[in-house]
Each structure stands twice: as C-alpha cells, then as structure tokens.
Amino acid sequence: MDRIVIIGAGESGTRAAFALRESGFTGSVTLVGTEPHLPYERPPLSKPVNGAVQMKPICGAEALEAAGIDYRQGVSAQRLDADARSVALSDGRALAYDKLLLATGARPRRLTCPGSERALDFRTFRDAETIFSCATAGQHVAIIGGGLIGMELAAVLRGKGIDVSIIEMAPKPLGRAVPARFAARLHARHQAEGVGFHLGQGIAEIIDDAVVLSDGTAMPADIVVAAIGVSPDTALAEAAGLAVGNGILTDGHLRTSDPNIYASGDCAAVAQPGGGHMRFESWRNARAQAEAAARNMAGGREIFAAIPWFWTDQYDLGLQVAGLPHPDHQSVIRQLEGGELEFYLDGGRLVAAAGLGVGNGLAKEIKLAEMLIAAGLSPDPALLADASANLKVLLKSVRAA
C-alpha cells in the first residue's frame, strides 16, 4: 500500500494527512479540498477581530510541503469508483488510491419556503465575509434557527450594535444540544442584550425587506441568515454504493462498508458499542476521528471511543459540555465562583458534565470531569455538589484504586 487519498480539506481531512506521516506512513498522501484556500479552522469564523473575519490556517503551505502532502485545492471529487479504487476530480483528472478517507464534512440545511434563495448560509469563510461585510449598525438581521451557530452569530452581531432577531420553530432556543438549565440562562442573556425572539414560528416566505412568519407577521429584515443546522455530505459515498444513513456508516475502526475506504468528521456515523450509529459534530471530534482513521489506514486496529465534547462562547459566557447529557439522567449541581457545573449520572455512573461561566473559567473543571467520565466512576453525588471537594483529588483517588 503506497497511495492514500483524502477527500475533504477541512479539520478532519487535514489532520488525518499529518497524522498519517506521524504514524510512519511513507507512501503518497493526496489531500483534495474544494475551497481555494489553505485548510482553515471554522470556529473562528464567528469571531471577527476589529470587524474582519479571521481565517486561521490549520497549517501553512510550508508544512504541507515538508510533510510531503500533495494538496489539490479548489477542486472537488465528482465520482468515486470503489471497484477501480479511483476518484474523478472536477478538473478532469483522476486519482488512484489504495486507501481512501472521506472527510467530506457537512452542508447547510436549506430552507424550502418561497424566497429561500434570499437567505445567506453561515458555513464557509466566504459566507462569513459576506455576512459581516453586509451587516452594519442600523440594519436588522433575522437569523433563522436558534441553535448554537445562530446564537453565537447573534451575540457577535449585537456586539457590533446591530439589531438581531432569532426565529425558531421550537418553543425554546438551544433545545437540542445544550442542557436545559444552561440553555435557559443563555436565552435570558440574549434577551438582556436586546436580541428579539420569535419562538414556535415557522417561515411562510422571505421577501425583499422582511421575513413573513407562519402566523402572518412580517418581520422587517435587511439581512436574513439561515442557521438551521447541517446535513452530512454523503452524496459521493452514496453514489459509490457505500452504506449511508445519518452519515457515512462506519464500524468502530472508522472503516466504511468498503474495507479500503474510511470516513471521519461531520460526515461519519460511527458504530456504537450498544448498537446503532452516531454522528458527532464538533471541532475536537473531527480531529480525534481523523487521527484514529489515519492510524488505522496505516495498519492499526484502533477502536474510536472518544468522549463527545463541544463548547460555545456567547458574549462573555463560555459553555462546555462533555459526554451526552440526557433529561432522564440524575442531575447534580455544583455552584462555583463565576459559574456552575452540572453533572449527569446514569445508574450512579458519571456519564456527562456541563459548565457555564465567565470566559474559559470552568475549562479545567470540565477537563477533570471528562477524565472522571472516562474512568467509569460512580461518585457520591454529595461530593460532586460540594464545591470544596477537589475533582483532581477525586480523580487521583480513583486512579490509585
């Protein structure tokens, strides 16, 4: 085996390319990316500095060259022939491979209402540049979708003095991913900052200067942004006959239904020990899966078993969530100076933790909680609630035992 091709030059694909070299793979590595830039990180797109969108490169051209990674930028994979082990590119060329990694990511979900073409997406560097160059003080921006991306964008725009309204079909924002306690606090903070909310509302139509809600209300809007989530980009895999569901289905080794093809990042739905497949949308997951897939393509037999984790910054508040909180889990609150933690126990075992506080103040606590989760601990709930009970000491005692 001496040829590995990676389709997708985002966080997952790019990290996989470098991880192959770190694993000792000496064959050819080709990285294919559709955007005309060096690979860059997406989280900074929602955090402009001095009004300018930041493109934070994952790596420089020199690093790619030094690692012997052939980066094909500005081209896309048009067709995958799994039998011939070949990928046809949009520039007319074809790439042969021995192993292939699909890191195709996800695409923004599309609105289906009349006038939906007037809504802007918020996914790429170009999207971010368009939104922030158009949005100026005195204008009103309507954000359709009250999830993490929509709420983060609202916070940034309010910081620029721009009027913002969020339209959400659910009865409350942040309902899918964020624990209810912290979702309510973030919602209240947005309201205090002047963000308007239209909850339990669909979109009837988008016209030149307004969004018409399902109840007939015409809400004035100079700019409309669609932030209704993403769908895994499975088109290439599906056309090639690979198994897909809510993502490209893989086993625990991140291998697809074709043993020579792997998948990682937002496009991958990974087999779970208890059955079924799960897709994780986060920056850290994209990196962790990439590194595991790379080691396995290079000959390893690693089972991917990272703990889900994500974060969001809104105004001066930082939220981090480790594990998968569920409303049915036993909840334990720990009050701390500048914030609070919430632990989640399932049958007595610690399975998740979340923290909301000023800035990055609770990052250390969440990291320790994540390590406790990984240890499979069943701690005394009273210890978790006691702010004077040091989590680091608890972790050390578990390791000693």
Backbone hydrogen bonds in HBPLUS format (Angstrom, degrees):
<---DONOR---> <-ACCEPTOR-->    atom                        ^
c    i                          cat <-CA-CA->   ^        H-A-AA   ^      H-
h    n   atom  resd res      DA  || num        DHA   H-A  angle D-A-AA Bond
n    s   type  num  typ     dist DA aas  dist angle  dist       angle   num
A0028-SER N   A0002-ASP O   2.79 MM  26  5.98 149.5  1.88 156.4 146.3     1
A0098-ASP N   A0003-ARG O   2.78 MM  95  5.22 166.3  1.79 143.7 144.8     2
A0099-LYS N   A0003-ARG O   3.22 MM  96  6.66 157.2  2.27 155.3 160.6     3
A0004-ILE N   A0028-SER O   2.93 MM  24  6.15 167.3  1.94 157.6 161.7     4
A0030-THR N   A0004-ILE O   3.02 MM  26  6.48 158.9  2.06 155.7 162.5     5
A0005-VAL N   A0099-LYS O   3.14 MM  94  6.66 154.8  2.21 154.4 159.8     6
A0101-LEU N   A0005-VAL O   2.92 MM  96  6.38 158.0  1.97 156.9 163.6     7
A0006-ILE N   A0030-THR O   2.78 MM  24  6.10 159.3  1.82 169.7 175.6     8
A0032-VAL N   A0006-ILE O   2.90 MM  26  6.16 163.2  1.93 168.6 174.2     9
A0007-ILE N   A0101-LEU O   2.91 MM  94  6.26 166.9  1.93 174.4 178.0    10
A0103-ALA N   A0007-ILE O   2.81 MM  96  5.64 156.8  1.86 156.0 161.6    11
A0008-GLY N   A0032-VAL O   2.78 MM  24  5.60 157.1  1.83 156.9 164.9    12
A0014-THR N   A0010-GLY O   3.03 MM   4  5.91 164.9  2.06 151.2 156.1    13
A0015-ARG N   A0011-GLU O   3.08 MM   4  6.02 161.6  2.11 143.0 148.8    14
A0016-ALA N   A0012-SER O   3.00 MM   4  6.10 151.8  2.08 146.7 154.7    15
A0017-ALA N   A0013-GLY O   3.11 MM   4  6.39 151.1  2.20 144.7 151.6    16
A0018-PHE N   A0014-THR O   3.29 MM   4  6.69 160.2  2.33 152.7 155.8    17
A0019-ALA N   A0015-ARG O   2.88 MM   4  6.03 153.5  1.95 146.7 155.3    18
A0020-LEU N   A0016-ALA O   2.94 MM   4  6.14 143.8  2.07 149.1 156.8    19
A0022-GLU N   A0018-PHE O   3.00 MM   4  6.35 157.8  2.05 149.1 155.9    20
A0023-SER N   A0019-ALA O   2.88 MM   4  6.03 131.5  2.12 139.0 151.3    21
A0023-SER N   A0020-LEU O   3.18 MM   3  5.06 131.2  2.43  90.9 104.1    22
A0025-PHE N   A0020-LEU O   3.02 MM   5  5.48 155.4  2.09 160.5 152.7    23
A0024-GLY N   A0021-ARG O   2.97 MM   3  5.16 159.1  2.01 106.8 113.3    24
A0070-ASP N   A0029-VAL O   2.92 MM  41  6.19 163.3  1.95 169.7 165.8    25
A0031-LEU N   A0070-ASP O   2.83 MM  39  6.03 160.3  1.87 145.5 151.8    26
A0072-ARG N   A0031-LEU O   2.73 MM  41  6.01 168.3  1.74 166.8 171.0    27
A0033-GLY N   A0072-ARG O   2.94 MM  39  6.21 170.0  1.95 155.0 155.9    28
A0074-GLY N   A0033-GLY O   2.77 MM  41  5.96 116.2  2.18 134.9 153.4    29
A0075-VAL N   A0033-GLY O   3.13 MM  42  6.03 146.1  2.25 144.5 140.2    30
A0074-GLY N   A0035-GLU O   3.22 MM  39  4.78 129.6  2.49 117.4 114.0    31
A0058-ILE N   A0039-PRO O   2.86 MM  19  5.58 164.9  1.89 126.7 131.1    32
A0041-GLU N   A0056-LYS O   2.91 MM  15  5.69 159.4  1.96 158.5 161.9    33
A0045-LEU N   A0042-ARG O   2.90 MM   3  5.55 159.2  1.94 127.6 134.4    34
A0046-SER N   A0043-PRO O   3.45 MM   3  6.35 159.3  2.49 124.4 126.1    35
A0047-LYS N   A0044-PRO O   2.97 MM   3  5.12 161.1  2.00 114.1 117.1    36
A0049-VAL N   A0052-ALA O   2.93 MM   3  5.32 147.1  2.04 155.5 148.5    37
A0052-ALA N   A0049-VAL O   2.98 MM   3  5.32 166.0  2.00 116.1 118.7    38
A0064-LEU N   A0060-GLY O   3.20 MM   4  6.57 158.4  2.25 151.4 156.8    39
A0065-GLU N   A0061-ALA O   3.01 MM   4  6.22 160.9  2.04 147.4 152.6    40
A0066-ALA N   A0062-GLU O   2.83 MM   4  5.99 159.9  1.87 148.7 154.7    41
A0067-ALA N   A0063-ALA O   3.01 MM   4  6.13 146.5  2.12 142.7 150.6    42
A0069-ILE N   A0064-LEU O   2.94 MM   5  5.19 173.9  1.94 158.9 156.9    43
A0068-GLY N   A0065-GLU O   3.03 MM   3  5.05 152.7  2.11 100.9 109.4    44
A0090-SER N   A0076-SER O   2.82 MM  14  5.35 138.2  1.99 154.1 164.4    45
A0078-GLN N   A0088-ALA O   2.72 MM  10  5.54 157.7  1.77 153.3 160.6    46
A0079-ARG N   A0088-ALA O   3.36 MM   9  5.13 156.5  2.41 133.0 135.1    47
A0088-ALA N   A0079-ARG O   2.83 MM   9  5.13 162.0  1.86 154.6 159.4    48
A0081-ASP N   A0086-SER O   2.87 MM   5  5.27 175.1  1.88 170.1 170.3    49
A0085-ARG N   A0081-ASP O   2.84 MM   4  5.73 114.7  2.27 138.4 156.6    50
A0086-SER N   A0081-ASP O   3.11 MM   5  5.27 157.6  2.16 138.3 145.3    51
A0097-TYR N   A0085-ARG O   3.06 MM  12  5.57 155.2  2.13 143.5 143.7    52
A0087-VAL N   A0095-LEU O   2.82 MM   8  5.13 152.5  1.89 141.9 151.2    53
A0095-LEU N   A0087-VAL O   2.80 MM   8  5.13 158.3  1.84 145.0 151.5    54
A0089-LEU N   A0093-ARG O   2.80 MM   4  5.46 177.2  1.80 167.4 166.5    55
A0092-GLY N   A0089-LEU O   3.15 MM   3  5.63 157.0  2.20 117.0 118.7    56
A0100-LEU N   A0260-ASN O   2.94 MM 160  6.38 154.9  2.00 157.3 164.6    57
A0262-TYR N   A0100-LEU O   2.79 MM 162  6.18 162.2  1.82 160.4 166.1    58
A0102-LEU N   A0262-TYR O   2.77 MM 160  6.11 165.2  1.79 144.4 147.9    59
A0264-SER N   A0102-LEU O   3.11 MM 162  6.55 151.0  2.20 153.8 155.4    60
A0233-ASP N   A0105-GLY O   2.94 MM 128  5.76 177.5  1.94 139.1 138.3    61
A0107-ARG N   A0231-SER O   2.82 MM 124  5.39 160.1  1.86 157.1 157.8    62
A0231-SER N   A0107-ARG O   2.79 MM 124  5.39 157.5  1.84 155.2 160.7    63
A0109-ARG N   A0229-GLY O   2.87 MM 120  5.74 173.9  1.88 141.9 140.6    64
A0116-SER N   A0113-CYS O   3.13 MM   3  5.50 138.3  2.31 142.6 138.0    65
A0206-ILE N   A0114-PRO O   2.95 MM  92  6.37 156.0  2.01 150.3 158.2    66
A0118-ARG N   A0115-GLY O   3.00 MM   3  5.77 167.3  2.01 123.7 128.0    67
A0119-ALA N   A0116-SER O   3.08 MM   3  5.63 162.9  2.11 116.4 121.6    68
A0120-LEU N   A0224-VAL O   2.83 MM 104  6.18 168.4  1.84 148.2 149.7    69
A0226-ALA N   A0120-LEU O   2.77 MM 106  5.86 162.4  1.80 156.3 161.8    70
A0128-ALA N   A0124-THR O   3.00 MM   4  6.35 163.8  2.03 153.7 157.1    71
A0129-GLU N   A0125-PHE O   2.94 MM   4  6.20 162.6  1.97 152.7 157.3    72
A0130-THR N   A0126-ARG O   3.00 MM   4  6.19 158.4  2.04 149.2 154.7    73
A0131-ILE N   A0127-ASP O   3.01 MM   4  6.32 164.6  2.04 156.4 159.8    74
A0132-PHE N   A0128-ALA O   2.98 MM   4  6.11 177.0  1.98 160.9 161.2    75
A0133-SER N   A0129-GLU O   2.96 MM   4  5.82 141.8  2.11 140.6 149.9    76
A0134-CYS N   A0130-THR O   3.17 MM   4  6.16 140.5  2.33 138.8 147.8    77
A0135-ALA N   A0131-ILE O   2.91 MM   4  5.99 153.9  1.98 153.4 161.0    78
A0139-GLN N   A0136-THR O   3.09 MM   3  5.93 154.6  2.16 145.1 148.2    79
A0163-ASP N   A0139-GLN O   3.31 MM  24  6.34 139.4  2.49 176.3 166.6    80
A0222-ASP N   A0140-HIS O   2.85 MM  82  5.42 148.8  1.95 144.2 154.5    81
A0223-ILE N   A0140-HIS O   3.32 MM  83  6.65 157.0  2.38 151.2 153.0    82
A0141-VAL N   A0163-ASP O   2.88 MM  22  6.23 168.3  1.89 156.5 157.0    83
A0165-SER N   A0141-VAL O   3.00 MM  24  6.44 154.4  2.07 160.3 164.7    84
A0142-ALA N   A0223-ILE O   2.87 MM  81  6.27 165.7  1.89 165.5 167.3    85
A0225-VAL N   A0142-ALA O   2.90 MM  83  6.30 162.0  1.93 161.1 165.8    86
A0143-ILE N   A0165-SER O   2.82 MM  22  6.15 172.3  1.82 168.3 170.0    87
A0167-ILE N   A0143-ILE O   2.88 MM  24  6.23 161.8  1.92 158.2 162.0    88
A0144-ILE N   A0225-VAL O   2.82 MM  81  6.12 171.7  1.83 173.0 175.9    89
A0227-ALA N   A0144-ILE O   2.76 MM  83  5.62 161.9  1.79 154.3 157.5    90
A0145-GLY N   A0167-ILE O   2.75 MM  22  5.78 151.4  1.83 154.0 164.0    91
A0174-LEU N   A0146-GLY O   2.83 MM  28  5.96 156.4  1.88 147.8 155.9    92
A0151-MET N   A0147-GLY O   2.97 MM   4  6.07 162.7  2.00 155.0 160.1    93
A0152-GLU N   A0148-LEU O   2.89 MM   4  6.01 159.0  1.93 150.7 156.7    94
A0153-LEU N   A0149-ILE O   2.98 MM   4  6.13 165.6  2.00 152.4 156.3    95
A0154-ALA N   A0150-GLY O   2.99 MM   4  6.16 153.2  2.06 141.3 149.0    96
A0155-ALA N   A0151-MET O   3.06 MM   4  6.30 156.4  2.12 147.1 152.1    97
A0156-VAL N   A0152-GLU O   3.16 MM   4  6.49 159.0  2.20 150.6 155.6    98
A0157-LEU N   A0153-LEU O   2.98 MM   4  6.19 166.1  2.00 156.4 160.0    99
A0158-ARG N   A0154-ALA O   2.92 MM   4  6.08 158.0  1.96 151.2 157.2   100
A0159-GLY N   A0155-ALA O   3.11 MM   4  6.29 145.3  2.24 138.7 147.9   101
A0160-LYS N   A0157-LEU O   2.97 MM   3  5.07 142.4  2.12  99.1 110.6   102
A0162-ILE N   A0157-LEU O   3.12 MM   5  5.49 164.9  2.14 147.2 144.7   103
A0161-GLY N   A0158-ARG O   2.96 MM   3  5.00 160.6  1.99 107.1 111.4   104
A0196-GLY N   A0164-VAL O   3.02 MM  32  6.39 168.0  2.03 152.6 152.3   105
A0166-ILE N   A0196-GLY O   2.77 MM  30  6.20 157.7  1.82 158.3 162.9   106
A0198-HIS N   A0166-ILE O   2.85 MM  32  6.17 154.8  1.91 167.3 169.0   107
A0168-GLU N   A0198-HIS O   3.04 MM  30  6.31 165.4  2.06 147.3 150.1   108
A0200-GLY N   A0168-GLU O   2.77 MM  32  6.03 116.6  2.18 144.1 160.5   109
A0201-GLN N   A0168-GLU O   3.16 MM  33  5.91 158.0  2.21 130.2 129.0   110
A0200-GLY N   A0170-ALA O   2.96 MM  30  4.93 141.4  2.11 133.7 128.6   111
A0182-PHE N   A0179-PRO O   3.05 MM   3  5.66 120.6  2.42 115.7 128.4   112
A0183-ALA N   A0179-PRO O   2.89 MM   4  6.03 156.5  1.94 157.2 164.0   113
A0184-ALA N   A0180-ALA O   3.01 MM   4  6.09 159.2  2.05 148.4 152.1   114
A0185-ARG N   A0181-ARG O   3.37 MM   4  6.62 149.9  2.47 133.1 140.6   115
A0186-LEU N   A0182-PHE O   2.96 MM   4  6.18 159.9  2.00 150.3 155.0   116
A0187-HIS N   A0183-ALA O   2.91 MM   4  6.06 157.3  1.97 146.6 153.6   117
A0188-ALA N   A0184-ALA O   2.97 MM   4  6.17 161.5  2.01 145.6 150.2   118
A0189-ARG N   A0185-ARG O   3.00 MM   4  6.22 149.0  2.10 140.5 149.2   119
A0190-HIS N   A0186-LEU O   2.98 MM   4  6.26 159.1  2.02 152.3 156.9   120
A0191-GLN N   A0187-HIS O   3.02 MM   4  6.36 158.3  2.07 150.9 157.0   121
A0192-ALA N   A0188-ALA O   2.94 MM   4  6.19 155.4  2.00 146.7 153.3   122
A0193-GLU N   A0189-ARG O   2.99 MM   4  6.25 135.3  2.19 141.0 153.3   123
A0193-GLU N   A0190-HIS O   3.08 MM   3  5.01 127.6  2.37  92.7 107.0   124
A0195-VAL N   A0190-HIS O   3.01 MM   5  5.45 165.0  2.03 150.7 145.8   125
A0194-GLY N   A0191-GLN O   3.01 MM   3  5.11 157.5  2.06 103.9 110.9   126
A0214-SER N   A0202-GLY O   2.93 MM  12  4.98 137.0  2.12 132.4 127.8   127
A0204-ALA N   A0212-VAL O   2.77 MM   8  5.46 152.7  1.84 149.1 156.7   128
A0205-GLU N   A0212-VAL O   3.27 MM   7  5.07 157.2  2.32 135.1 136.2   129
A0212-VAL N   A0205-GLU O   2.74 MM   7  5.07 161.8  1.78 162.5 165.8   130
A0207-ILE N   A0210-ALA O   2.94 MM   3  5.38 159.0  1.99 156.9 162.9   131
A0221-ALA N   A0209-ASP O   2.90 MM  12  5.28 166.2  1.92 117.1 119.5   132
A0211-VAL N   A0219-MET O   2.81 MM   8  5.14 156.7  1.87 142.2 147.5   133
A0219-MET N   A0211-VAL O   2.81 MM   8  5.14 168.0  1.82 149.5 145.3   134
A0213-LEU N   A0217-THR O   2.72 MM   4  5.24 165.9  1.74 161.4 160.6   135
A0216-GLY N   A0213-LEU O   2.92 MM   3  5.30 161.5  1.95 117.4 120.8   136
A0238-GLU N   A0234-THR O   2.82 MM   4  5.93 167.7  1.83 167.3 171.3   137
A0239-ALA N   A0235-ALA O   2.97 MM   4  6.08 165.3  1.99 152.3 156.0   138
A0240-ALA N   A0236-LEU O   3.20 MM   4  6.34 135.3  2.41 135.7 147.0   139
A0240-ALA N   A0237-ALA O   3.12 MM   3  5.13 129.3  2.39  94.3 108.0   140
A0242-LEU N   A0237-ALA O   3.02 MM   5  5.32 160.8  2.05 154.9 148.8   141
A0241-GLY N   A0238-GLU O   3.00 MM   3  5.14 159.9  2.04 106.3 112.5   142
A0249-LEU N   A0243-ALA O   3.08 MM   6  5.72 147.7  2.19 132.7 141.1   143
A0245-GLY N   A0247-GLY O   2.76 MM   2  5.11 163.3  1.79 155.3 161.2   144
A0248-ILE N   A0267-CYS O   2.69 MM  19  5.97 165.7  1.71 162.2 165.6   145
A0269-ALA N   A0248-ILE O   2.97 MM  21  5.52 173.1  1.97 132.4 131.7   146
A0250-THR N   A0269-ALA O   2.94 MM  19  6.10 152.6  2.02 158.7 155.9   147
A0271-ALA N   A0250-THR O   3.06 MM  21  6.05 137.5  2.25 129.3 141.2   148
A0251-ASP N   A0255-ARG O   2.86 MM   4  5.46 147.5  1.97 142.6 150.5   149
A0254-LEU N   A0251-ASP O   2.97 MM   3  5.27 161.8  2.01 116.2 119.5   150
A0304-PHE N   A0252-GLY O   2.85 MM  52  5.68 174.2  1.85 158.6 157.5   151
A0263-ALA N   A0254-LEU O   3.06 MM   9  5.82 151.0  2.15 151.6 159.2   152
A0256-THR N   A0261-ILE O   2.87 MM   5  5.76 170.4  1.88 152.1 155.1   153
A0261-ILE N   A0258-ASP O   2.97 MM   3  5.46 169.1  1.98 125.2 127.8   154
A0268-ALA N   A0265-GLY O   3.06 MM   3  5.64 159.4  2.10 121.1 127.0   155
A0270-VAL N   A0278-MET O   2.83 MM   8  5.25 147.7  1.93 146.5 135.8   156
A0278-MET N   A0270-VAL O   2.88 MM   8  5.25 151.4  1.97 132.4 138.6   157
A0272-GLN N   A0276-GLY O   2.89 MM   4  5.76 159.2  1.93 158.0 155.9   158
A0275-GLY N   A0272-GLN O   2.92 MM   3  5.20 164.2  1.95 117.7 121.9   159
A0286-ALA N   A0282-SER O   3.05 MM   4  6.27 157.7  2.10 147.6 153.5   160
A0287-ARG N   A0283-TRP O   3.23 MM   4  6.56 152.9  2.30 145.4 151.8   161
A0288-ALA N   A0284-ARG O   2.88 MM   4  6.12 168.8  1.89 154.4 157.5   162
A0289-GLN N   A0285-ASN O   2.85 MM   4  5.91 172.0  1.86 157.3 159.5   163
A0290-ALA N   A0286-ALA O   3.16 MM   4  6.11 152.1  2.24 133.0 141.0   164
A0291-GLU N   A0287-ARG O   3.03 MM   4  6.31 160.5  2.07 155.0 158.9   165
A0292-ALA N   A0288-ALA O   3.08 MM   4  6.31 158.9  2.12 147.3 153.1   166
A0293-ALA N   A0289-GLN O   2.82 MM   4  5.96 167.0  1.84 156.4 160.1   167
A0294-ALA N   A0290-ALA O   2.90 MM   4  6.04 157.8  1.95 147.7 154.0   168
A0295-ARG N   A0291-GLU O   3.09 MM   4  6.28 162.1  2.13 144.3 148.6   169
A0296-ASN N   A0292-ALA O   3.04 MM   4  6.28 151.9  2.13 146.2 154.2   170
A0297-MET N   A0293-ALA O   2.83 MM   4  6.09 155.0  1.89 152.2 159.2   171
A0298-ALA N   A0294-ALA O   3.00 MM   4  6.19 140.5  2.16 143.3 154.0   172
A0300-GLY N   A0295-ARG O   2.83 MM   5  5.34 151.4  1.91 140.8 139.7   173
A0299-GLY N   A0296-ASN O   3.01 MM   3  5.08 160.4  2.05 105.5 109.8   174
A0323-GLY N   A0308-PRO O   2.72 MM  15  4.98 162.8  1.75 153.4 152.7   175
A0310-PHE N   A0321-VAL O   3.03 MM  11  5.56 148.2  2.14 147.6 157.3   176
A0321-VAL N   A0310-PHE O   2.95 MM  11  5.56 160.4  1.99 161.6 164.4   177
A0312-THR N   A0319-LEU O   2.94 MM   7  5.32 147.1  2.05 146.0 152.5   178
A0319-LEU N   A0312-THR O   2.90 MM   7  5.32 168.6  1.91 161.5 165.3   179
A0314-GLN N   A0317-LEU O   2.91 MM   3  5.32 159.8  1.95 152.9 159.2   180
A0317-LEU N   A0314-GLN O   2.95 MM   3  5.32 156.5  2.01 131.7 132.9   181
A0359-GLY N   A0316-ASP O   2.72 MM  43  5.52 165.8  1.74 148.0 153.0   182
A0318-GLY N   A0357-GLY O   2.80 MM  39  5.60 167.7  1.81 168.8 172.7   183
A0357-GLY N   A0318-GLY O   3.15 MM  39  5.60 159.5  2.19 148.6 153.9   184
A0320-GLN N   A0355-GLY O   3.04 MM  35  5.47 154.4  2.11 150.8 158.8   185
A0355-GLY N   A0320-GLN O   2.93 MM  35  5.47 153.3  2.00 155.0 161.7   186
A0322-ALA N   A0353-ALA O   2.83 MM  31  5.35 171.6  1.83 168.0 170.9   187
A0353-ALA N   A0322-ALA O   2.89 MM  31  5.35 155.2  1.95 151.8 155.8   188
A0329-HIS N   A0326-HIS O   2.93 MM   3  5.48 162.9  1.96 121.4 127.1   189
A0330-GLN N   A0345-LEU O   2.91 MM  15  4.95 151.5  1.99 159.3 152.4   190
A0345-LEU N   A0330-GLN O   2.86 MM  15  4.95 160.8  1.90 142.3 148.9   191
A0332-VAL N   A0343-PHE O   2.95 MM  11  5.04 153.3  2.03 141.2 145.3   192
A0343-PHE N   A0332-VAL O   2.77 MM  11  5.04 167.6  1.79 152.9 155.4   193
A0334-ARG N   A0341-LEU O   2.89 MM   7  5.04 165.9  1.91 142.6 144.8   194
A0341-LEU N   A0334-ARG O   2.85 MM   7  5.04 165.6  1.87 150.5 154.9   195
A0336-LEU N   A0339-GLY O   2.90 MM   3  5.27 154.6  1.97 151.6 151.1   196
A0339-GLY N   A0336-LEU O   3.16 MM   3  5.27 167.6  2.17 124.8 122.4   197
A0358-VAL N   A0338-GLY O   3.24 MM  20  6.03 144.7  2.37 156.4 166.5   198
A0340-GLU N   A0356-LEU O   3.10 MM  16  5.81 152.3  2.18 147.3 154.1   199
A0356-LEU N   A0340-GLU O   3.12 MM  16  5.81 158.4  2.17 162.8 167.7   200
A0342-GLU N   A0354-ALA O   2.79 MM  12  5.26 154.6  1.86 155.9 159.5   201
A0354-ALA N   A0342-GLU O   2.90 MM  12  5.26 149.5  1.99 145.3 155.1   202
A0344-TYR N   A0352-ALA O   2.94 MM   8  5.08 151.2  2.02 151.8 144.0   203
A0351-VAL N   A0344-TYR O   2.93 MM   7  5.91 173.1  1.94 165.6 167.7   204
A0346-ASP N   A0349-ARG O   2.81 MM   3  5.23 158.5  1.85 150.2 151.6   205
A0349-ARG N   A0346-ASP O   3.21 MM   3  5.23 156.4  2.27 110.4 109.4   206
A0350-LEU N   A0377-LEU O   2.88 MM  27  5.91 168.2  1.89 165.1 167.0   207
A0361-GLY N   A0358-VAL O   3.12 MM   3  5.87 162.7  2.15 140.3 145.5   208
A0363-ALA N   A0360-ASN O   3.16 MM   3  5.49 168.6  2.18 117.6 120.1   209
A0366-ILE N   A0362-LEU O   3.03 MM   4  6.31 160.5  2.06 157.6 163.0   210
A0367-LYS N   A0363-ALA O   2.95 MM   4  6.16 154.5  2.02 148.0 155.3   211
A0368-LEU N   A0364-LYS O   3.02 MM   4  6.29 158.7  2.06 148.9 154.0   212
A0369-ALA N   A0365-GLU O   2.88 MM   4  6.13 155.7  1.94 146.0 153.5   213
A0370-GLU N   A0366-ILE O   2.82 MM   4  6.04 152.1  1.90 147.0 154.4   214
A0371-MET N   A0367-LYS O   3.09 MM   4  6.39 149.5  2.18 143.7 151.3   215
A0372-LEU N   A0368-LEU O   2.97 MM   4  6.30 146.8  2.08 145.5 155.0   216
A0373-ILE N   A0369-ALA O   2.88 MM   4  6.20 150.9  1.96 148.4 156.6   217
A0374-ALA N   A0370-GLU O   2.99 MM   4  6.28 160.1  2.03 146.6 151.4   218
A0375-ALA N   A0371-MET O   3.06 MM   4  6.25 135.5  2.26 135.1 146.5   219
A0375-ALA N   A0372-LEU O   3.17 MM   3  5.01 126.5  2.47  90.0 104.0   220
A0376-GLY N   A0373-ILE O   2.98 MM   3  5.36 160.1  2.02 111.7 118.2   221
A0383-LEU N   A0380-ASP O   2.89 MM   3  5.37 130.4  2.14 113.1 125.7   222
A0384-LEU N   A0380-ASP O   3.26 MM   4  6.71 153.6  2.33 150.6 158.3   223
A0385-ALA N   A0381-PRO O   3.02 MM   4  6.27 149.0  2.12 147.8 155.9   224
A0386-ASP N   A0382-ALA O   3.12 MM   4  6.17 129.2  2.39 135.2 147.5   225
A0386-ASP N   A0383-LEU O   3.26 MM   3  5.11 135.2  2.48  92.5 104.5   226
A0389-ALA N   A0386-ASP O   2.97 MM   3  5.42 159.9  2.01 115.0 121.6   227
A0394-LEU N   A0390-ASN O   3.08 MM   4  6.41 157.8  2.13 147.1 153.6   228
A0395-LEU N   A0391-LEU O   2.89 MM   4  6.13 154.3  1.95 146.2 152.9   229
A0396-LYS N   A0392-LYS O   2.97 MM   4  6.23 159.1  2.01 147.0 152.4   230
A0397-SER N   A0393-VAL O   2.96 MM   4  6.23 153.7  2.03 149.5 156.4   231
A0398-VAL N   A0394-LEU O   3.08 MM   4  6.34 149.2  2.18 144.0 152.1   232
A0399-ARG N   A0395-LEU O   2.98 MM   4  6.28 162.0  2.01 154.6 159.0   233
A0400-ALA N   A0396-LYS O   2.88 MM   4  6.07 155.0  1.94 146.8 154.1   234
A0401-ALA N   A0397-SER O   3.00 MM   4  6.14 151.0  2.09 139.2 146.8   235
